[in-house]
Structures are given as C-alpha cells and as structure tokens.
Amino acid sequence: MEFDPSEITSEEDEAFKVFAPNWESVTAFLACETQWRVLAGAAKLVWLGLDYVAVDIVLRRYEFPNAVFADLQVMELEALSVLKGANA
C-alpha cells in the first residue's frame, strides 16, 4: 500500500517547505499524528512521546522504509520540546 499525503492535509493547514529528500519522513510523521502517548493531569497534559508499537504499525502498513524511523525520532524530540513548553 502506498501512502497518500493528501489523506492527512486540508485547506486549513499552514504551508511550509519540505526539501524533497525529507518528504517521506515528514509524511510518515504526519501519518503518526494520532500515536502520541499523553497523560492528562488536572491542569495540563504531559506529553510522553510517540507510541512506538503503534508507529511501527503505521510505518509497515504504509510501507515506509526502515530508515524513516530514525527521522521520526528526531522530529519527536523537537515536537516534545515544543509541546512541553506549551504546557509550562
């Protein structure tokens, strides 16, 4: 099965540039957008990171190459720094 990035975009999305060699990793990251582990506290959310079991399923189902996983981990760390800062 080939991944179709149009499935995860909408007209409301903000535009940003992605270099061609990174496109596959970015679309994989977006395909995993619902695979975050989060703890809900009384006053805030605590972002733990991606659920790697679920991410593995997404990557395999859409037939992303194995090398994409390392890129996802880099994006995950950056996203966590933003998400954790938003709840501070």
C-alpha positions as a printed NumPy array, in Angstrom:
array([[ 0.   ,  0.   ,  0.   ],
       [ 1.403,  3.415, -0.914],
       [ 0.971,  6.352,  1.435],
       [-1.078,  9.237,  0.037],
       [-0.161, 12.505,  1.812],
       [-3.394, 14.111,  0.605],
       [-5.182, 11.95 ,  3.173],
       [-3.691, 13.977,  6.018],
       [-3.798, 17.508,  4.655],
       [-6.564, 20.048,  4.449],
       [-7.044, 23.554,  3.114],
       [-6.76 , 24.863,  6.674],
       [-3.214, 23.544,  7.154],
       [-0.432, 26.091,  7.261],
       [ 2.026, 25.815,  4.403],
       [ 5.698, 25.05 ,  4.987],
       [ 8.534, 23.966,  2.728],
       [ 9.934, 20.46 ,  2.866],
       [13.07 , 19.517,  0.961],
       [12.427, 16.602, -1.393],
       [14.767, 14.152,  0.43 ],
       [12.802, 14.759,  3.652],
       [ 9.307, 14.436,  2.194],
       [ 8.888, 10.751,  3.013],
       [ 9.913, 11.279,  6.65 ],
       [ 7.604, 14.266,  7.068],
       [ 4.632, 12.398,  5.627],
       [ 5.403,  9.453,  7.918],
       [ 5.484, 11.808, 10.923],
       [ 2.124, 13.264,  9.911],
       [ 0.71 ,  9.765,  9.398],
       [ 1.621,  9.047, 13.037],
       [-0.016, 12.204, 14.4  ],
       [-2.555, 10.231, 16.464],
       [ 0.044,  7.911, 18.003],
       [ 1.216, 10.137, 20.878],
       [ 1.296,  8.976, 24.495],
       [-0.143, 11.673, 26.732],
       [-1.016, 11.787, 30.421],
       [-3.91 , 14.042, 31.35 ],
       [-3.451, 15.845, 34.643],
       [-5.841, 18.152, 36.449],
       [-4.323, 21.292, 34.963],
       [-2.285, 20.168, 31.954],
       [-1.268, 17.442, 29.548],
       [ 2.049, 15.631, 29.911],
       [ 3.426, 14.603, 26.526],
       [ 5.457, 11.388, 26.827],
       [ 6.348, 10.709, 23.2  ],
       [ 5.228,  8.532, 20.339],
       [ 3.817,  5.063, 20.977],
       [ 6.45 ,  3.075, 19.082],
       [ 4.288, -0.042, 18.783],
       [ 1.582,  1.949, 17.014],
       [ 4.15 ,  3.88 , 14.965],
       [ 5.645,  0.599, 13.761],
       [ 2.222, -0.498, 12.536],
       [ 1.689,  2.783, 10.671],
       [ 5.123,  2.603,  9.053],
       [ 4.641, -1.014,  7.979],
       [ 1.081, -0.516,  6.704],
       [ 2.112,  2.408,  4.528],
       [ 5.36 ,  0.646,  3.541],
       [ 7.737,  3.392,  4.631],
       [11.42 ,  2.376,  4.55 ],
       [13.025,  1.436,  7.877],
       [15.337,  4.465,  7.766],
       [12.338,  6.768,  8.268],
       [12.053,  5.663, 11.912],
       [15.293,  7.423, 12.89 ],
       [13.991, 10.625, 11.303],
       [10.741, 10.265, 13.259],
       [12.693, 10.092, 16.496],
       [14.449, 13.366, 15.666],
       [11.123, 15.04 , 14.878],
       [ 9.588, 13.53 , 18.017],
       [12.266, 15.126, 20.238],
       [11.723, 18.518, 18.625],
       [ 7.949, 18.209, 18.888],
       [ 8.228, 17.218, 22.555],
       [10.262, 20.328, 23.333],
       [ 7.519, 22.451, 21.783],
       [ 4.637, 20.502, 23.345],
       [ 6.191, 20.505, 26.803],
       [ 6.917, 24.225, 26.519],
       [ 3.289, 24.917, 25.615],
       [ 2.138, 23.357, 28.881],
       [ 4.69 , 25.055, 31.134]])
